[in-house]
Amino acid sequence: LGAPGSPLIAFEAGAGPLYRQIYAGYRAAILEGRLRPGERVPSSRALARELGISRLPVLNAFEQLLHEGYLEGRGGSGTYVAALVPVRGGAGGPSAAMARVPADAPGAQQAAAHAPPAPTEHAAFRVSLPALERFPRATWARLVARNVRNMPLSAMAYGDPAGEPALREAIAAYLRSARAVRCEASQVLVLPGSQMALQLCARVLLQPGDRVCIEEPGYPGAHQAFGAAGAKLHPVPVDAHGLVVEALAPASRAVYVTPSHQYPLGVSMHAARRLALLAWARQHRAWIVEDDYDSDFRYASRPLGSLQGMQHGANVIYVGSFSKVLFPALRIGYLVVPPELARRFVEERSALDLFSPTLHQLALCDFLREGHFVRHVRRMRSVYRARRDALVEAIGTRLGTQLQIVNSDAGMHLAAWLPPAVDDLAVVRCAAKRGVSATALSTCHAGNAPRSGLVLGFSGAAEAEIERAVGMLAEAIAECTIPNRPRRASRNPPHRASENVL
Ligand SMILES: Cc1ncc(COP(=O)(O)O)c(C=O)c1O
């Protein structure tokens, strides 16, 4: 193809589903300026005819490109390339000189101002808890046992600090196809979770006193990792399209973002905002740390492409984890770093801990390569969608006036605002007394929280339990509401899943 509005799309056998190849072809053509803002793209019917395929993959690809903001529909007049801020692709990667010497004197600055009440560990609505009972244990046991039996003696000795080479290959292949990450196995480091990944970023990229921009509200784990390395945290507000790029502080060394699914509010960053962030980072010679912690689970569209993959040589460090998609006790996460920094990261990793346990890396590698992973993700997507629906509906019927859902399009949790007079820490304590776990939104703020709210995980509890726990939560909120009298259950209609009230 090469007609106006059509990039060259050469389908490759084994390069993934057709819709994904069309999506990738268009995304690359738009980002590289081969398709310009305002250019009209062919109708799905015409493109399908030209490509000699059915219309469905084309429709799926266009739907995703529209959702991510690369294309825009104009009423009845067709579909056009969206007006994105152009970013000049730089030659070569980010300079290794931008990396810093290790922070050998970890600073004392702790980000989290409030000590959160102890969570009720396994109850609804514990955040970050997968449907553990649905994990294919028998398959996992088989793969672990097989690897124990077959492990050569060399695999029982000291392992590679960067991770088992076969697992690094499998992760790189998955990230290239499922997340549009630009990477080779040599850029992947296997680590015991994203918490160490963030610590490592701090050790390699920062010196004590460096400024790091963080999302406000944001992920307390990131505040802790960067704060403990002596960074000065600069909170940047988040709106309905994610981090507000214009509010980034100049002279920052790094910015931590969750663009696919902002933690905790749940919004996703549109293409134009992503390009603005990449341009900002290039201009200010700052690093972007992209935490893509739960992006396999989207209910309103397919998983979004990564920020890392949008531009060749972008200054992005990509962080991922198997904690949510498989189970947290596995303690396997990973980093994708620019090639010129790989050695530095591996050196620092060895300084923190020599290497990750080999046995579970080998079992995970088989789990990925033999298709169990993709199957599990597919199953969990529908399990979590049903749990999300149950929570949204129960909130609508029981708590419609007291809890306003921010966004529930994706992930394993949702955030919801409480009425202004209600203290979220008090609600969390009252809920814990009733055996219900919730996280106070105020604990995700590095500064003062302007609004109180709750972060509710829905993935770890079945629908019936969710319904029951929403009843308990309603009681807890009523107990903490001034004047202190119980409210009647609301009869308001449920929030729509895609409702966005930021
Ligand atoms: C924003 C975010 N990043 C990363 C993680 C995963 O952390 P880890 O891989 O250390 O278990 C979580 C889990 O709660 C999270 O919420």
The ligand as a Gaussian input file, in Angstrom:
#p B3LYP/6-31G(d) Opt

LIG

0 1
 C        1.800000       1.657000      40.317000
 C        2.357000       0.305000      40.669000
 N        3.538000      -0.070000      40.176000
 C        4.053000      -1.287000      40.459000
 C        3.407000      -2.196000      41.258000
 C        3.987000      -3.582000      41.466000
 O        4.959000      -3.607000      42.395000
 P        5.892000      -4.903000      42.568000
 O        6.315000      -5.353000      41.192000
 O        7.056000      -4.401000      43.359000
 O        5.103000      -5.956000      43.262000
 C        2.204000      -1.847000      41.827000
 C        1.544000      -2.789000      42.745000
 O        0.834000      -2.417000      43.622000
 C        1.651000      -0.581000      41.514000
 O        0.467000      -0.213000      42.019000

